[in-house]
């Protein structure tokens, strides 16, 4: 059964020092999607490039110490695509897509708009440009799992303080409606919610105040997939016993096809 992990590392060098790869070695995951590397190729150690038993593929940002995504797999992909064909966002290192037989696995890091209006406008441009790509993926007939930090909490159940965040990036009506469009019109699936209906299941906590200690979090890391493989999901886990970054790794187990 495929086990797929998604983890925003908030700096792969920092997460390495905090024991991320020791943890990975115990997980028996088939695919590990990582985001926010904050590193370029010369910064990557052999362990970061290819943990024991894995092949790594990466999309680095042109800007140093910024963004970047990677995808580790137990076997080499049949095909790899770096970027989704949009020059503005491909320069930021946000997308790596790998094919394995009939399955496509993608590591994605959507822009955050929380730093100000300029980045929020960039996030809206990303959403507009990425939607047709998602439609193409859905229309391909392949099973697709897109793992990553989408930087949007979909519903009120997906963040602790929903009343206070309705005008904040990550919970804006336009952002939430965009995710709804992915689910209701493009017919992709929020896999976590197939298995886990409970509230207070978060993947990110602000470093301000006592957010982590009080579980004042947001669920912004997702596996979003085509319906076929979504229907095979049977176990989900958010790992919080150790902290590798301000996000927690999200693991989902899928039954074999």
PASEBA-1860 file (N, C-alpha, C; in nm, 3 decimals):
! residues 257
1> XXXXXXXX> 0.085/-0.120/0.000/0.000/0.000/0.000/0.088/0.124/0.000 ~ 0.061/0.219/-0.088/0.145/0.339/-0.088/0.124/0.423/0.038 ~ 0.233/0.465/0.094/0.231/0.563/0.204/0.295/0.690/0.151 ~ 0.222/0.800/0.160/0.269/0.928/0.107/0.273/1.029/0.221 ~ 0.387/1.095/0.236/0.406/1.198/0.340/0.424/1.333/0.273 ~ 0.361/1.435/0.329/0.386/1.573/0.288/0.435/1.652/0.409 ~ 0.542/1.730/0.389/0.600/1.804/0.502/0.660/1.936/0.454 ~ 0.609/2.046/0.504/0.675/2.175/0.484/0.785/2.184/0.590
9> XXXXXXXX> 0.910/2.197/0.545/1.025/2.189/0.635/1.069/2.324/0.689 ~ 1.021/2.433/0.628/1.064/2.567/0.670/1.217/2.573/0.680 ~ 1.279/2.520/0.575/1.425/2.514/0.570/1.474/2.372/0.588 ~ 1.520/2.309/0.479/1.560/2.169/0.488/1.684/2.151/0.576 ~ 1.773/2.251/0.578/1.892/2.238/0.663/1.853/2.242/0.811 ~ 1.759/2.329/0.844/1.710/2.336/0.982/1.639/2.207/1.021 ~ 1.552/2.157/0.933/1.477/2.034/0.964/1.571/1.915/0.978 ~ 1.678/1.914/0.900/1.775/1.805/0.909/1.838/1.802/1.048
17> XXXXXXXX> 1.875/1.919/1.097/1.935/1.928/1.230/1.838/1.885/1.339 ~ 1.709/1.900/1.312/1.606/1.863/1.411/1.562/1.718/1.400 ~ 1.628/1.642/1.310/1.604/1.499/1.307/1.502/1.451/1.204 ~ 1.472/1.535/1.105/1.370/1.497/1.006/1.406/1.367/0.934 ~ 1.530/1.354/0.891/1.565/1.236/0.812/1.576/1.110/0.897 ~ 1.610/1.124/1.025/1.605/1.008/1.115/1.461/0.959/1.126 ~ 1.368/1.054/1.135/1.226/1.017/1.141/1.181/0.949/1.011 ~ 1.220/1.009/0.900/1.182/0.954/0.769/1.229/0.808/0.756
25> XXXXXXXX> 1.347/0.779/0.805/1.402/0.644/0.793/1.315/0.538/0.860 ~ 1.229/0.581/0.953/1.144/0.487/1.027/1.002/0.477/0.971 ~ 0.972/0.554/0.865/0.833/0.567/0.822/0.788/0.470/0.713 ~ 0.880/0.407/0.645/0.846/0.315/0.535/0.755/0.383/0.432 ~ 0.782/0.508/0.404/0.700/0.582/0.307/0.747/0.550/0.166 ~ 0.652/0.546/0.073/0.686/0.526/-0.067/0.723/0.657/-0.134 ~ 0.655/0.765/-0.091/0.679/0.897/-0.148/0.679/1.000/-0.036 ~ 0.776/1.092/-0.041/0.785/1.199/0.059/0.795/1.330/-0.016
33> XXXXXXXX> 0.694/1.414/0.001/0.691/1.544/-0.065/0.729/1.651/0.037 ~ 0.831/1.730/0.006/0.878/1.833/0.099/0.868/1.969/0.032 ~ 0.841/2.070/0.114/0.828/2.206/0.064/0.908/2.303/0.150 ~ 0.928/2.420/0.094/1.002/2.529/0.157/1.142/2.482/0.198 ~ 1.216/2.439/0.096/1.353/2.393/0.119/1.442/2.506/0.170 ~ 1.419/2.626/0.118/1.505/2.742/0.149/1.652/2.709/0.122 ~ 1.675/2.640/0.012/1.811/2.597/-0.023/1.822/2.585/-0.174 ~ 1.945/2.595/-0.222/1.976/2.567/-0.362/2.060/2.440/-0.368
41> XXXXXXXX> 2.081/2.391/-0.490/2.152/2.264/-0.506/2.285/2.257/-0.431 ~ 2.368/2.363/-0.434/2.496/2.354/-0.363/2.483/2.343/-0.211 ~ 2.366/2.380/-0.158/2.344/2.375/-0.013/2.305/2.236/0.035 ~ 2.273/2.147/-0.058/2.213/2.019/-0.022/2.320/1.914/0.006 ~ 2.310/1.851/0.121/2.402/1.742/0.156/2.359/1.615/0.083 ~ 2.446/1.514/0.077/2.405/1.386/0.015/2.278/1.329/0.077 ~ 2.264/1.341/0.209/2.144/1.291/0.276/2.020/1.365/0.230 ~ 2.031/1.497/0.211/1.916/1.576/0.165/1.881/1.544/0.021
49> XXXXXXXX> 1.983/1.518/-0.060/1.960/1.489/-0.202/1.900/1.351/-0.224 ~ 1.945/1.254/-0.144/1.899/1.116/-0.161/1.913/1.041/-0.030 ~ 1.812/1.052/0.059/1.816/0.972/0.181/1.828/0.825/0.146 ~ 1.880/0.746/0.237/1.904/0.604/0.207/1.776/0.536/0.160 ~ 1.784/0.475/0.042/1.669/0.404/-0.013/1.579/0.487/-0.100 ~ 1.615/0.616/-0.122/1.527/0.705/-0.197/1.602/0.776/-0.310 ~ 1.524/0.813/-0.410/1.568/0.900/-0.519/1.503/1.037/-0.497 ~ 1.577/1.145/-0.513/1.521/1.278/-0.493/1.514/1.358/-0.622
57> XXXXXXXX> 1.405/1.435/-0.638/1.392/1.532/-0.747/1.346/1.665/-0.687 ~ 1.402/1.776/-0.739/1.385/1.905/-0.672/1.357/2.017/-0.771 ~ 1.285/2.116/-0.721/1.265/2.242/-0.793/1.310/2.354/-0.701 ~ 1.427/2.410/-0.731/1.483/2.516/-0.646/1.435/2.652/-0.695 ~ 1.419/2.743/-0.601/1.389/2.882/-0.638/1.515/2.950/-0.690 ~ 1.497/3.047/-0.778/1.611/3.126/-0.824/1.665/3.214/-0.712 ~ 1.576/3.262/-0.627/1.614/3.347/-0.514/1.672/3.259/-0.403 ~ 1.788/3.297/-0.353/1.854/3.217/-0.250/1.774/3.217/-0.120
65> XXXXXXXX> 1.774/3.100/-0.054/1.711/3.088/0.076/1.560/3.102/0.074 ~ 1.498/3.066/-0.039/1.356/3.093/-0.058/1.288/2.972/-0.120 ~ 1.169/2.940/-0.071/1.080/2.843/-0.133/1.153/2.712/-0.165 ~ 1.120/2.649/-0.277/1.182/2.523/-0.316/1.103/2.403/-0.269 ~ 1.092/2.301/-0.357/1.020/2.179/-0.323/1.101/2.057/-0.366 ~ 1.069/1.943/-0.308/1.134/1.819/-0.344/1.039/1.702/-0.333 ~ 1.075/1.593/-0.400/0.996/1.470/-0.393/1.092/1.352/-0.388 ~ 1.083/1.275/-0.279/1.163/1.155/-0.263/1.076/1.033/-0.296
73> XXXXXXXX> 1.134/0.937/-0.367/1.060/0.816/-0.402/1.150/0.695/-0.390 ~ 1.090/0.581/-0.358/1.170/0.459/-0.342/1.222/0.408/-0.476 ~ 1.152/0.442/-0.584/1.202/0.404/-0.716/1.208/0.526/-0.805 ~ 1.291/0.519/-0.904/1.307/0.633/-0.995/1.179/0.653/-1.074 ~ 1.137/0.779/-1.095/1.016/0.806/-1.171/1.034/0.770/-1.319 ~ 0.921/0.743/-1.384/0.921/0.724/-1.529/0.940/0.857/-1.601 ~ 0.890/0.963/-1.540/0.902/1.097/-1.597/0.901/1.199/-1.485 ~ 0.972/1.311/-1.505/0.979/1.419/-1.407/0.952/1.552/-1.477
81> XXXXXXXX> 0.868/1.634/-1.415/0.843/1.769/-1.466/0.873/1.869/-1.355 ~ 0.957/1.964/-1.386/0.995/2.066/-1.290/0.926/2.197/-1.330 ~ 0.838/2.245/-1.244/0.757/2.362/-1.277/0.634/2.322/-1.355 ~ 0.533/2.411/-1.358/0.410/2.380/-1.430/0.388/2.470/-1.551 ~ 0.496/2.540/-1.592/0.489/2.614/-1.717/0.453/2.760/-1.704 ~ 0.458/2.814/-1.582/0.431/2.955/-1.559/0.562/3.023/-1.517 ~ 0.617/3.112/-1.599/0.750/3.167/-1.570/0.760/3.236/-1.434 ~ 0.657/3.313/-1.397/0.664/3.386/-1.269/0.680/3.290/-1.152
89> XXXXXXXX> 0.601/3.185/-1.148/0.602/3.097/-1.032/0.701/2.983/-1.045 ~ 0.735/2.946/-1.168/0.841/2.847/-1.184/0.975/2.902/-1.136 ~ 0.994/3.032/-1.144/1.117/3.095/-1.092/1.125/3.085/-0.940 ~ 1.010/3.062/-0.876/1.005/3.057/-0.730/1.020/2.915/-0.674 ~ 1.030/2.815/-0.760/1.055/2.679/-0.712/0.940/2.620/-0.634 ~ 0.827/2.598/-0.702/0.704/2.560/-0.631/0.643/2.427/-0.675 ~ 0.704/2.356/-0.771/0.631/2.243/-0.829/0.726/2.138/-0.884 ~ 0.713/2.015/-0.835/0.783/1.902/-0.897/0.683/1.788/-0.910
97> XXXXXXXX> 0.676/1.732/-1.030/0.577/1.629/-1.066/0.651/1.505/-1.116 ~ 0.617/1.389/-1.061/0.682/1.263/-1.098/0.577/1.157/-1.130 ~ 0.600/1.086/-1.239/0.513/0.976/-1.279/0.572/0.843/-1.237 ~ 0.485/0.756/-1.183/0.523/0.620/-1.145/0.414/0.528/-1.198 ~ 0.438/0.468/-1.313/0.333/0.387/-1.374/0.211/0.473/-1.403 ~ 0.096/0.431/-1.348/-0.029/0.505/-1.371/-0.053/0.615/-1.269 ~ 0.041/0.633/-1.177/0.025/0.730/-1.069/0.119/0.849/-1.089 ~ 0.066/0.969/-1.069/0.145/1.092/-1.067/0.143/1.149/-0.926
105> XXXXXXXX> 0.261/1.176/-0.872/0.273/1.239/-0.740/0.340/1.375/-0.759 ~ 0.286/1.476/-0.692/0.332/1.614/-0.708/0.361/1.674/-0.571 ~ 0.473/1.743/-0.560/0.502/1.824/-0.441/0.482/1.970/-0.478 ~ 0.399/2.039/-0.401/0.353/2.175/-0.434/0.369/2.268/-0.315 ~ 0.414/2.389/-0.343/0.418/2.494/-0.240/0.349/2.618/-0.296 ~ 0.224/2.636/-0.256/0.149/2.753/-0.301/0.200/2.878/-0.232 ~ 0.196/2.992/-0.301/0.242/3.115/-0.237/0.159/3.152/-0.114 ~ 0.224/3.218/-0.022/0.156/3.280/0.091/0.133/3.427/0.060
113> XXXXXXXX> 0.019/3.478/0.104/-0.008/3.620/0.086/0.000/3.699/0.215 ~ 0.051/3.635/0.320/0.042/3.696/0.453/0.139/3.811/0.475 ~ 0.241/3.824/0.388/0.341/3.929/0.412/0.297/4.066/0.362 ~ 0.187/4.071/0.285/0.141/4.202/0.239/0.064/4.192/0.108 ~ 0.014/4.307/0.065/-0.076/4.309/-0.050/-0.008/4.259/-0.177 ~ 0.119/4.292/-0.194/0.188/4.251/-0.317/0.191/4.098/-0.330 ~ 0.222/4.031/-0.220/0.227/3.885/-0.225/0.087/3.824/-0.231 ~ -0.012/3.891/-0.173/-0.148/3.840/-0.186/-0.195/3.847/-0.331
121> XXXXXXXX> -0.159/3.954/-0.400/-0.193/3.964/-0.543/-0.121/3.856/-0.622 ~ 0.004/3.827/-0.584/0.077/3.718/-0.650/0.008/3.585/-0.624 ~ -0.041/3.566/-0.503/-0.112/3.442/-0.471/-0.237/3.427/-0.558 ~ -0.310/3.536/-0.577/-0.428/3.531/-0.664/-0.388/3.499/-0.808 ~ -0.275/3.554/-0.854/-0.228/3.522/-0.989/-0.193/3.374/-0.999 ~ -0.130/3.322/-0.895/-0.097/3.179/-0.892/-0.223/3.095/-0.901 ~ -0.323/3.128/-0.821/-0.448/3.052/-0.822/-0.511/3.053/-0.961 ~ -0.510/3.167/-1.026/-0.569/3.179/-1.159/-0.491/3.095/-1.261
129> XXXXXXXX> -0.358/3.097/-1.251/-0.275/3.023/-1.346/-0.275/2.874/-1.319 ~ -0.289/2.835/-1.194/-0.277/2.695/-1.157/-0.406/2.617/-1.182 ~ -0.520/2.684/-1.180/-0.647/2.614/-1.198/-0.654/2.539/-1.331 ~ -0.619/2.601/-1.445/-0.623/2.525/-1.571/-0.528/2.405/-1.569 ~ -0.416/2.417/-1.500/-0.323/2.305/-1.490/-0.386/2.190/-1.412 ~ -0.457/2.223/-1.305/-0.527/2.120/-1.229/-0.635/2.053/-1.313 ~ -0.703/2.132/-1.394/-0.805/2.076/-1.482/-0.742/1.979/-1.582 ~ -0.624/2.014/-1.633/-0.553/1.926/-1.726/-0.511/1.795/-1.657
137> XXXXXXXX> -0.462/1.807/-1.534/-0.425/1.687/-1.460/-0.545/1.595/-1.440 ~ -0.658/1.654/-1.402/-0.780/1.574/-1.380/-0.823/1.508/-1.511 ~ -0.811/1.580/-1.623/-0.857/1.529/-1.752/-0.761/1.425/-1.812 ~ -0.643/1.410/-1.753/-0.541/1.321/-1.811/-0.579/1.174/-1.801 ~ -0.670/1.142/-1.710/-0.708/1.004/-1.688/-0.617/0.930/-1.593 ~ -0.510/0.994/-1.547/-0.418/0.932/-1.453/-0.467/0.954/-1.310 ~ -0.422/0.869/-1.220/-0.443/0.897/-1.078/-0.334/0.995/-1.033 ~ -0.375/1.100/-0.966/-0.284/1.210/-0.930/-0.302/1.243/-0.782
145> XXXXXXXX> -0.190/1.258/-0.711/-0.193/1.308/-0.573/-0.102/1.430/-0.566 ~ -0.160/1.544/-0.528/-0.085/1.669/-0.515/-0.070/1.697/-0.367 ~ 0.053/1.686/-0.318/0.081/1.702/-0.176/0.151/1.834/-0.152 ~ 0.112/1.902/-0.047/0.190/2.020/-0.015/0.119/2.120/0.072 ~ 0.186/2.232/0.084/0.137/2.347/0.160/0.059/2.435/0.063 ~ -0.073/2.430/0.076/-0.160/2.509/-0.013/-0.186/2.648/0.043 ~ -0.147/2.673/0.167/-0.159/2.805/0.230/-0.302/2.858/0.231 ~ -0.399/2.765/0.238/-0.540/2.803/0.251/-0.606/2.703/0.345
153> XXXXXXXX> -0.678/2.752/0.443/-0.767/2.668/0.524/-0.904/2.673/0.457 ~ -0.961/2.557/0.428/-1.081/2.554/0.344/-1.207/2.596/0.419 ~ -1.233/2.532/0.533/-1.357/2.557/0.606/-1.328/2.599/0.750 ~ -1.434/2.642/0.819/-1.417/2.689/0.956/-1.357/2.581/1.046 ~ -1.385/2.455/1.016/-1.330/2.343/1.095/-1.178/2.334/1.082 ~ -1.122/2.401/0.978/-0.982/2.384/0.945/-0.889/2.486/1.009 ~ -0.941/2.571/1.097/-0.854/2.658/1.176/-0.923/2.691/1.306 ~ -0.844/2.716/1.408/-0.899/2.736/1.541/-0.979/2.867/1.550
161> XXXXXXXX> -0.917/2.975/1.504/-0.978/3.107/1.520/-1.035/3.155/1.387 ~ -1.141/3.088/1.341/-1.195/3.123/1.209/-1.263/3.259/1.210 ~ -1.323/3.296/1.321/-1.393/3.426/1.325/-1.296/3.542/1.309 ~ -1.178/3.529/1.369/-1.082/3.638/1.365/-0.997/3.642/1.240 ~ -1.014/3.544/1.151/-0.927/3.534/1.033/-1.000/3.549/0.900 ~ -1.125/3.587/0.903/-1.204/3.592/0.779/-1.154/3.697/0.680 ~ -1.076/3.793/0.729/-1.020/3.895/0.639/-0.869/3.880/0.625 ~ -0.817/3.767/0.669/-0.672/3.745/0.663/-0.636/3.645/0.554
169> XXXXXXXX> -0.518/3.665/0.497/-0.467/3.572/0.395/-0.466/3.430/0.449 ~ -0.508/3.338/0.366/-0.518/3.199/0.405/-0.659/3.157/0.440 ~ -0.747/3.255/0.466/-0.888/3.224/0.494/-0.979/3.327/0.430 ~ -0.930/3.392/0.326/-1.012/3.489/0.255/-1.122/3.417/0.177 ~ -1.238/3.480/0.161/-1.347/3.416/0.086/-1.305/3.371/-0.054 ~ -1.222/3.451/-0.122/-1.180/3.415/-0.258/-1.093/3.289/-0.258 ~ -1.008/3.277/-0.155/-0.920/3.160/-0.146/-1.001/3.034/-0.117 ~ -1.093/3.046/-0.023/-1.175/2.931/0.014/-1.264/2.888/-0.103
177> XXXXXXXX> -1.317/2.986/-0.176/-1.401/2.955/-0.292/-1.321/2.884/-0.401 ~ -1.194/2.920/-0.413/-1.108/2.855/-0.511/-1.090/2.707/-0.478 ~ -1.066/2.676/-0.351/-1.056/2.536/-0.311/-1.189/2.464/-0.334 ~ -1.299/2.529/-0.300/-1.430/2.469/-0.325/-1.447/2.436/-0.473 ~ -1.400/2.526/-0.559/-1.407/2.502/-0.703/-1.327/2.378/-0.742 ~ -1.210/2.361/-0.682/-1.129/2.241/-0.710/-1.205/2.114/-0.674 ~ -1.278/2.120/-0.562/-1.346/2.000/-0.515/-1.480/1.978/-0.587 ~ -1.555/2.085/-0.610/-1.691/2.070/-0.662/-1.699/2.073/-0.814
185> XXXXXXXX> -1.606/2.143/-0.879/-1.612/2.156/-1.026/-1.502/2.076/-1.096 ~ -1.378/2.089/-1.049/-1.269/2.010/-1.108/-1.280/1.864/-1.063 ~ -1.349/1.843/-0.951/-1.374/1.709/-0.895/-1.247/1.643/-0.842 ~ -1.162/1.724/-0.782/-1.052/1.671/-0.702/-1.100/1.653/-0.558 ~ -1.021/1.585/-0.476/-1.068/1.543/-0.344/-0.967/1.584/-0.237 ~ -1.018/1.639/-0.127/-0.939/1.664/-0.006/-0.930/1.532/0.070 ~ -0.821/1.459/0.047/-0.814/1.319/0.092/-0.825/1.307/0.244 ~ -0.765/1.399/0.316/-0.768/1.393/0.463/-0.912/1.382/0.513
193> XXXXXXXX> -1.000/1.460/0.454/-1.140/1.463/0.499/-1.220/1.341/0.455 ~ -1.166/1.261/0.365/-1.229/1.133/0.333/-1.223/1.040/0.455 ~ -1.114/1.052/0.530/-1.087/0.959/0.640/-1.116/1.022/0.777 ~ -1.089/1.151/0.791/-1.088/1.216/0.922/-1.184/1.336/0.926 ~ -1.302/1.320/0.988/-1.399/1.429/0.994/-1.385/1.522/1.114 ~ -1.297/1.488/1.207/-1.294/1.563/1.334/-1.234/1.702/1.319 ~ -1.273/1.789/1.411/-1.218/1.925/1.419/-1.082/1.921/1.490 ~ -1.017/2.037/1.491/-0.891/2.058/1.562/-0.781/1.965/1.512
201> XXXXXXXX> -0.781/1.941/1.382/-0.676/1.863/1.316/-0.594/1.960/1.231 ~ -0.486/2.010/1.286/-0.411/2.118/1.222/-0.273/2.070/1.178 ~ -0.215/2.142/1.082/-0.081/2.108/1.033/0.018/2.222/1.045 ~ -0.029/2.342/1.084/0.061/2.457/1.097/0.018/2.542/1.216 ~ 0.119/2.593/1.287/0.096/2.678/1.403/0.189/2.798/1.395 ~ 0.137/2.915/1.419/0.219/3.035/1.422/0.324/3.023/1.532 ~ 0.439/3.085/1.508/0.543/3.089/1.612/0.515/3.197/1.716 ~ 0.410/3.273/1.694/0.376/3.379/1.790/0.296/3.321/1.906
209> XXXXXXXX> 0.315/3.383/2.022/0.236/3.346/2.138/0.250/3.199/2.174 ~ 0.141/3.140/2.217/0.140/3.001/2.260/0.059/2.915/2.162 ~ 0.069/2.947/2.033/-0.015/2.878/1.934/0.004/2.727/1.937 ~ 0.130/2.683/1.941/0.156/2.538/1.943/0.105/2.475/2.072 ~ 0.139/2.535/2.184/0.101/2.478/2.314/-0.051/2.471/2.330 ~ -0.120/2.569/2.274/-0.266/2.574/2.288/-0.340/2.515/2.167 ~ -0.264/2.461/2.072/-0.320/2.404/1.949/-0.409/2.505/1.875 ~ -0.360/2.627/1.867/-0.428/2.729/1.787/-0.367/2.724/1.647
217> XXXXXXXX> -0.417/2.630/1.568/-0.353/2.602/1.441/-0.442/2.618/1.321 ~ -0.383/2.584/1.206/-0.451/2.585/1.076/-0.421/2.454/1.004 ~ -0.516/2.403/0.929/-0.491/2.290/0.840/-0.473/2.347/0.699 ~ -0.346/2.359/0.659/-0.317/2.418/0.528/-0.231/2.326/0.442 ~ -0.194/2.211/0.497/-0.118/2.110/0.422/-0.215/1.999/0.382 ~ -0.215/1.964/0.254/-0.316/1.872/0.202/-0.253/1.766/0.112 ~ -0.323/1.654/0.099/-0.316/1.568/-0.018/-0.445/1.597/-0.095 ~ -0.435/1.650/-0.214/-0.551/1.671/-0.300/-0.535/1.580/-0.421
225> XXXXXXXX> -0.634/1.496/-0.447/-0.613/1.389/-0.543/-0.734/1.367/-0.633 ~ -0.713/1.284/-0.734/-0.822/1.236/-0.817/-0.907/1.138/-0.734 ~ -1.035/1.122/-0.770/-1.125/1.042/-0.686/-1.085/0.897/-0.669 ~ -1.026/0.836/-0.773/-0.993/0.695/-0.763/-0.900/0.663/-0.649 ~ -0.787/0.732/-0.643/-0.693/0.704/-0.534/-0.742/0.759/-0.402 ~ -0.819/0.868/-0.405/-0.876/0.921/-0.280/-0.963/0.815/-0.212 ~ -1.034/0.738/-0.293/-1.121/0.634/-0.238/-1.045/0.519/-0.175 ~ -0.915/0.513/-0.198/-0.833/0.407/-0.141/-0.763/0.451/-0.012
233> XXXXXXXX> -0.780/0.578/0.026/-0.718/0.626/0.150/-0.787/0.561/0.270 ~ -0.707/0.512/0.364/-0.769/0.443/0.479/-0.708/0.482/0.613 ~ -0.600/0.558/0.613/-0.541/0.599/0.740/-0.468/0.731/0.721 ~ -0.487/0.823/0.815/-0.418/0.953/0.810/-0.352/0.978/0.945 ~ -0.242/1.053/0.943/-0.173/1.087/1.067/-0.104/1.221/1.052 ~ -0.118/1.307/1.152/-0.042/1.431/1.162/0.058/1.410/1.276 ~ 0.186/1.414/1.242/0.290/1.377/1.339/0.333/1.498/1.421 ~ 0.309/1.490/1.552/0.339/1.605/1.638/0.429/1.570/1.756
241> XXXXXXXX> 0.483/1.448/1.757/0.568/1.408/1.870/0.703/1.481/1.868 ~ 0.747/1.516/1.749/0.868/1.597/1.735/0.832/1.716/1.646 ~ 0.911/1.823/1.657/0.887/1.941/1.573/1.006/1.964/1.482 ~ 0.984/1.943/1.354/1.089/1.968/1.256/1.079/2.108/1.196 ~ 0.959/2.168/1.203/0.937/2.305/1.154/0.809/2.357/1.217 ~ 0.755/2.467/1.165/0.628/2.519/1.216/0.509/2.444/1.157 ~ 0.535/2.350/1.066/0.434/2.258/1.014/0.458/2.119/1.071 ~ 0.354/2.036/1.069/0.368/1.895/1.106/0.354/1.809/0.981
249> XXXXXXXX> 0.432/1.702/0.969/0.416/1.613/0.856/0.279/1.547/0.853 ~ 0.223/1.536/0.733/0.093/1.472/0.711/0.117/1.343/0.632 ~ 0.079/1.230/0.692/0.094/1.099/0.629/-0.042/1.040/0.596 ~ -0.057/0.991/0.475/-0.179/0.920/0.436/-0.140/0.788/0.371 ~ -0.207/0.682/0.416/-0.188/0.549/0.360/-0.301/0.518/0.263 ~ -0.265/0.466/0.148/-0.360/0.430/0.043/-0.351/0.281/0.019 ~ -0.465/0.216/-0.002/-0.465/0.074/-0.037/-0.410/0.058/-0.179 ~ -0.357/-0.061/-0.205/-0.306/-0.088/-0.339/-0.418/-0.084/-0.442
257> X> -0.383/-0.045/-0.563/-0.482/-0.040/-0.669/-0.529/-0.180/-0.704
END
